[in-house]
């Protein structure tokens, strides 16, 4: 845990900590380590042939899962959304290096596969079918353990949300009088609401998904995101990524300013990792002014 003290925490009287899950593992970091923990155990315990999963060309899930399967000796087949690129970027190159088998499918077929309605593709029964982002019951179980690692119960939790699995898992393990704030990094108001209500109906009132902090949509970068990454690196030696954690940190600052998180309250910001995403956007980010020194620290 890293205590965060800066201009806005002092001005608004908020106590803030950062749960440094980005330090859990050099490759399988953050929420991915927690989501994959029990899924990998399930595959090993039941002697399954391997794992089949899904993601995009820049997916943290694809990167982390391929690394975890490589270390664990588990075969991995990945269905990648979109056409095969002429040259693989950082994420896909690492997945190949880790021994994953990549299968590229067009976006419509990808949607059908995710929805379980694809008639042209069937999966063997002796493989674990792991949803995009690792957001299944086992994945959420891993996140539910986070609150147990704290010596206090904060009034608020804040974390980035893509599929909603980490948010719901965290809420399942927390106390009902805590408020859980998921910062949706994708453009699409209401897109996670049904998943939240289905996954944690008993405490859904304690969970809020904020849809106004996507900054243009998934994997879109901007000057504002680069500036917040530089600021937290220089002021707190904390590295954020532009796809998830930088957006979540800007959202946290705004929630404090708007007094959604009030003076005297305690908030824990979960650093969900995903720093590998910086490599795939290096040229674009440095063009917007990202401090090159950050790459020396990754």
C-alpha positions in Angstrom: 0.0 0.0 0.0 1.3 3.4 -0.9 -0.1 6.5 0.9 -1.0 9.2 -1.5 -0.6 12.8 -0.3 -0.8 15.6 -2.8 -2.6 18.9 -3.4 -6.1 17.5 -3.8 -6.0 15.1 -0.9 -4.9 17.9 1.4 -7.3 20.5 0.0 -10.4 18.2 0.3 -9.3 16.3 3.5 -9.4 12.9 1.9 -7.2 10.0 3.0 -6.0 8.0 0.0 -4.0 4.8 -0.4 -2.9 3.0 -3.6 -3.1 -0.7 -3.5 0.0 -1.6 -5.6 -1.2 -4.7 -7.3 1.0 -3.7 -10.2 3.8 -5.1 -8.1 2.4 -8.6 -7.7 4.3 -10.1 -10.6 6.6 -8.7 -13.3 4.5 -10.0 -16.1 1.2 -11.2 -14.7 0.4 -8.1 -12.6 -2.6 -6.4 -11.1 -6.1 -7.7 -11.5 -4.9 -10.2 -14.1 -2.8 -12.1 -11.5 -5.8 -12.3 -9.3 -8.2 -13.3 -12.1 -6.0 -16.0 -13.4 -4.9 -17.5 -10.0 -7.9 -19.9 -9.5 -8.4 -20.5 -13.2 -4.9 -21.9 -13.6 -5.4 -24.0 -10.5 -8.6 -25.4 -12.0 -6.9 -26.4 -15.2 -4.0 -28.1 -13.3 -6.3 -29.8 -10.7 -8.7 -31.2 -13.4 -5.9 -32.2 -15.8 -7.4 -30.2 -18.7 -5.7 -30.0 -22.0 -5.3 -26.2 -22.0 -7.0 -22.8 -22.1 -9.0 -21.1 -24.9 -9.6 -17.4 -24.5 -10.2 -14.2 -26.3 -9.0 -10.6 -26.6 -7.8 -7.7 -28.8 -4.4 -7.0 -30.2 -3.4 -4.8 -27.3 -5.2 -6.7 -24.6 -3.6 -6.9 -21.1 -5.5 -10.2 -20.7 -3.8 -11.6 -23.8 -0.4 -10.6 -22.5 -0.8 -11.7 -18.9 -2.6 -15.0 -19.8 0.1 -16.0 -22.3 2.8 -15.3 -19.8 1.0 -17.2 -17.0 0.4 -20.2 -19.3 4.0 -20.2 -20.4 5.3 -20.3 -16.9 2.7 -22.9 -15.8 3.3 -25.1 -18.9 -0.4 -24.9 -20.0 -1.2 -24.8 -23.7 -3.1 -21.7 -24.8 -5.2 -20.9 -27.8 -6.2 -17.2 -28.3 -8.9 -15.9 -30.5 -7.9 -12.3 -31.5 -10.5 -9.8 -32.6 -9.8 -8.4 -36.1 -7.5 -9.2 -39.0 -4.0 -10.4 -38.5 -1.6 -7.4 -38.7 1.2 -7.2 -41.2 3.5 -6.8 -38.2 2.6 -7.9 -34.7 2.8 -5.2 -32.0 4.3 -5.7 -28.6 1.4 -7.6 -27.0 0.9 -10.1 -29.8 4.7 -10.6 -30.2 5.0 -11.4 -26.6 2.0 -13.8 -26.8 3.7 -15.7 -29.6 7.0 -15.7 -27.7 5.2 -17.2 -24.8 4.0 -20.0 -27.0 0.3 -19.1 -27.5 -1.5 -20.2 -30.7 -3.2 -17.1 -32.2 -6.4 -17.3 -34.3 -7.6 -14.1 -35.9 -11.4 -13.7 -36.5 -13.4 -10.8 -37.9 -15.4 -8.7 -35.5 -18.8 -10.2 -36.2 -17.6 -13.7 -35.7 -15.7 -12.6 -32.6 -19.0 -11.2 -31.2 -20.7 -14.5 -32.0 -18.0 -16.5 -30.2 -18.2 -14.3 -27.1 -22.0 -14.7 -27.1 -21.8 -18.5 -27.6 -23.8 -18.4 -30.9 -21.0 -19.1 -33.4 -22.1 -22.0 -35.5 -18.8 -22.4 -37.4 -16.6 -22.8 -34.4 -16.8 -25.4 -31.6 -14.5 -25.9 -28.7 -13.2 -29.2 -27.2 -14.7 -30.1 -23.9 -11.3 -30.8 -22.3 -10.1 -27.2 -22.5 -11.1 -24.4 -20.2 -13.0 -21.7 -22.1 -11.9 -18.5 -20.3 -14.0 -15.3 -21.1 -12.5 -12.1 -22.3 -10.7 -10.4 -19.5 -10.8 -13.5 -17.4 -14.1 -12.4 -15.9 -15.6 -15.6 -14.7 -16.5 -16.9 -11.2 -13.0 -18.0 -10.5 -11.6 -14.7 -11.6 -13.9 -12.8 -9.4 -13.0 -15.1 -6.5 -9.4 -13.9 -6.9 -10.5 -10.2 -6.6 -12.7 -10.9 -3.7 -9.6 -11.5 -1.6 -8.3 -8.0 -1.9 -10.3 -6.4 1.0 -9.0 -9.1 3.4 -5.5 -7.8 2.8 -6.3 -4.4 4.4 -6.1 -3.7 8.1 -9.1 -1.2 7.8 -12.3 -0.9 5.8 -12.3 2.2 3.6 -15.5 4.1 2.7 -14.6 4.0 -1.0 -12.8 1.8 -3.5 -11.8 3.0 -7.0 -10.5 1.0 -9.9 -10.6 0.9 -13.7 -13.2 -1.3 -15.3 -13.2 -3.0 -18.7 -15.4 -6.1 -18.5 -16.6 -5.5 -14.9 -15.2 -8.7 -13.4 -12.6 -7.0 -11.2 -15.2 -4.5 -9.9 -17.8 -7.2 -9.0 -15.2 -9.5 -7.5 -13.9 -6.7 -5.3 -17.4 -5.8 -4.2 -18.2 -9.5 -3.4 -15.3 -9.5 -0.9 -15.9 -6.1 0.6 -18.4 -4.7 3.2 -21.8 -3.5 2.2 -21.1 0.0 3.7 -18.2 0.5 1.4 -18.8 2.1 -2.0 -17.2 0.5 -5.0 -16.5 2.8 -8.0 -15.7 1.2 -11.3 -14.3 3.6 -13.9 -15.4 2.3 -17.3 -12.6 2.8 -19.8 -14.8 1.9 -22.8 -17.2 4.2 -24.6 -20.7 3.0 -24.0 -23.0 4.3 -21.3 -24.7 1.5 -19.3 -22.7 -1.3 -20.9 -21.6 -2.9 -17.6 -24.8 -2.4 -15.7 -26.5 -5.7 -16.4 -23.2 -7.6 -15.7 -23.0 -5.9 -12.3 -26.6 -6.6 -11.3 -26.2 -10.2 -12.4 -22.8 -10.8 -10.7 -23.4 -9.1 -7.4 -27.2 -8.6 -6.9 -27.0 -8.5 -3.2 -24.7 -5.5 -3.1 -25.4 -3.9 -6.4 -26.5 -0.7 -4.6 -23.0 -0.3 -3.3 -21.5 -0.5 -6.8 -21.4 2.5 -9.2 -20.0 2.4 -12.7 -18.9 5.8 -13.9 -19.2 6.2 -17.7 -17.9 9.7 -18.2 -14.1 9.1 -17.9 -13.4 7.0 -21.0 -11.5 9.9 -22.7 -12.6 9.0 -26.2 -12.9 5.2 -25.8 -10.8 2.1 -25.3 -7.1 2.6 -26.0 -7.6 6.2 -27.1 -4.8 8.5 -25.9 -4.8 12.2 -25.3 -2.6 15.0 -24.0 -4.5 15.0 -20.7 -3.8 11.3 -20.1 -0.1 11.8 -20.9 0.1 14.7 -18.5 -1.4 12.8 -15.6 1.0 9.9 -16.3 3.9 12.3 -16.2 2.6 14.0 -13.1 2.2 10.9 -11.0 5.6 9.6 -12.1 7.4 12.7 -11.1 5.5 13.4 -7.9 5.0 9.9 -6.6 7.2 7.6 -8.6 4.0 5.9 -9.7 3.6 4.7 -13.3 0.1 4.7 -14.8 -1.0 3.4 -18.2 -3.2 5.4 -20.6 -5.8 2.7 -21.2 -6.9 2.0 -17.6 -5.2 3.5 -14.6 -4.6 7.0 -15.8 -8.3 7.3 -16.6 -9.2 5.9 -13.2 -6.8 8.3 -11.4 -8.3 11.3 -13.2 -11.7 10.0 -12.3 -10.7 9.7 -8.6 -9.5 13.3 -8.6 -12.8 14.4 -10.1 -14.9 12.4 -7.6 -13.1 14.0 -4.8 -13.6 17.5 -6.2 -17.3 16.8 -6.7 -17.4 15.5 -3.1 -18.7 12.1 -4.1 -15.8 11.1 -1.8 -16.1 13.5 1.1 -13.7 15.1 3.5 -12.6 12.7 6.3 -13.4 9.6 4.2 -10.9 7.0 3.3 -10.4 5.7 -0.3 -8.3 2.9 -1.8 -7.3 3.2 -5.4 -6.4 -0.2 -6.9 -3.5 -0.1 -9.4 -4.7 -2.8 -11.7 -1.4 -3.1 -13.6 -1.5 -3.3 -17.4 1.7 -1.3 -17.8 2.6 -3.5 -20.8 0.2 -1.3 -22.8 2.7 1.5 -22.7 5.0 -0.3 -25.0 2.5 -0.7 -27.8 1.8 3.0 -27.8 5.4 4.2 -27.2 5.8 6.3 -30.4 2.3 8.0 -30.0 2.7 8.7 -26.3 6.2 10.1 -26.6 4.9 12.3 -29.4 2.4 13.7 -26.9 5.2 14.4 -24.4 5.4 11.3 -22.3 8.6 11.3 -20.3 11.0 8.8 -22.0 12.4 8.0 -18.6 9.3 6.0 -17.7 10.2 3.3 -20.2 13.5 2.9 -18.4 11.6 2.0 -15.3 9.3 -0.6 -16.8 
